[in-house]
């Protein structure tokens, strides 16, 4: 009787899993009027966004509120991706009257 545990080989442990992609392409999504955050999947691109302490606290408060009040578990990255998708959909639909354009116009010039 062999008492050794059967373990996966290195090829299985380090195999490429590939990114899980939605079946709907970005063009199809914009044509159908549906824009969603990418959700919980492997992302190939990364950006760094600096936020103030107050913005980070508000983001964390939103995350905790989603969990406590709505039973939704989402990390900060997922919340940010959904917020971006919402703002871009609003920009696509309303253009010059979108919330993003109106807020950016209110920002003082640098």
C-alpha positions in Angstrom: 0.0 0.0 0.0 1.4 3.4 -1.1 1.1 6.0 1.7 2.3 8.9 -0.5 -0.3 11.5 -1.4 -0.9 12.0 -5.1 0.0 15.6 -5.8 -0.4 17.6 -9.1 2.7 18.1 -11.1 4.4 21.5 -11.8 2.8 21.7 -15.2 -0.7 21.5 -13.6 0.1 24.0 -10.9 1.6 26.6 -13.2 -0.6 26.2 -16.2 -1.9 29.2 -18.0 -5.6 29.7 -17.1 -6.2 32.5 -19.5 -8.5 35.4 -18.8 -12.2 34.7 -18.6 -14.0 36.9 -21.0 -17.6 37.9 -21.4 -19.2 36.5 -24.5 -20.3 40.0 -25.4 -17.7 42.2 -27.1 -17.2 45.9 -26.0 -18.8 47.0 -29.3 -21.8 44.8 -28.8 -22.2 46.0 -25.3 -22.1 49.7 -26.3 -24.6 49.0 -29.2 -27.0 47.2 -26.8 -26.7 50.0 -24.3 -25.4 47.7 -21.6 -22.1 48.5 -20.0 -20.9 46.6 -17.0 -17.8 46.5 -14.9 -15.6 43.5 -15.7 -16.3 41.8 -12.4 -14.1 39.3 -10.7 -11.7 38.0 -13.3 -8.0 38.2 -14.2 -7.3 41.6 -15.6 -4.4 42.2 -18.0 -4.1 46.0 -17.7 -3.5 48.0 -14.6 -3.6 51.7 -13.7 -2.7 53.5 -10.5 -5.1 56.0 -9.2 -4.2 58.2 -6.2 -7.1 59.1 -3.9 -7.3 61.3 -0.8 -7.7 59.8 2.6 -11.4 60.9 2.6 -12.0 59.3 -0.8 -10.5 56.0 0.4 -12.6 56.1 3.6 -15.8 56.8 1.5 -14.9 53.9 -0.8 -14.4 51.6 2.1 -17.6 52.8 3.7 -19.5 52.0 0.4 -17.9 48.6 0.4 -19.0 47.9 4.0 -22.5 49.3 3.3 -23.0 47.1 0.3 -22.1 44.1 2.5 -24.2 45.1 5.5 -27.3 46.6 3.9 -27.4 44.7 0.6 -25.6 41.4 1.3 -23.2 42.2 -1.6 -19.6 41.3 -1.2 -17.4 43.4 -3.5 -13.8 44.5 -3.2 -12.8 48.1 -3.8 -11.5 47.3 -7.3 -14.9 45.8 -8.3 -16.7 48.9 -7.0 -14.4 51.2 -8.9 -14.8 49.2 -12.1 -18.6 49.3 -11.8 -18.5 53.1 -11.1 -16.3 53.6 -14.2 -18.7 51.5 -16.3 -21.7 53.6 -15.0 -20.0 56.9 -15.8 -18.9 55.8 -19.3 -22.4 54.5 -20.1 -23.8 57.9 -19.0 -21.2 59.7 -21.1 -22.2 57.5 -24.1 -25.9 58.1 -23.6 -26.0 61.8 -22.6 -22.7 63.2 -24.1 -22.5 66.9 -23.2 -25.2 66.5 -20.6 -23.6 63.6 -18.8 -22.8 63.8 -15.2 -19.1 63.3 -16.0 -18.9 66.3 -18.4 -20.9 68.5 -16.0 -18.6 67.6 -13.0 -15.4 68.0 -15.0 -16.6 71.4 -16.2 -17.0 72.5 -12.6 -13.4 71.6 -11.7 -11.1 74.6 -11.5 -8.5 74.8 -14.2 -4.9 73.9 -13.2 
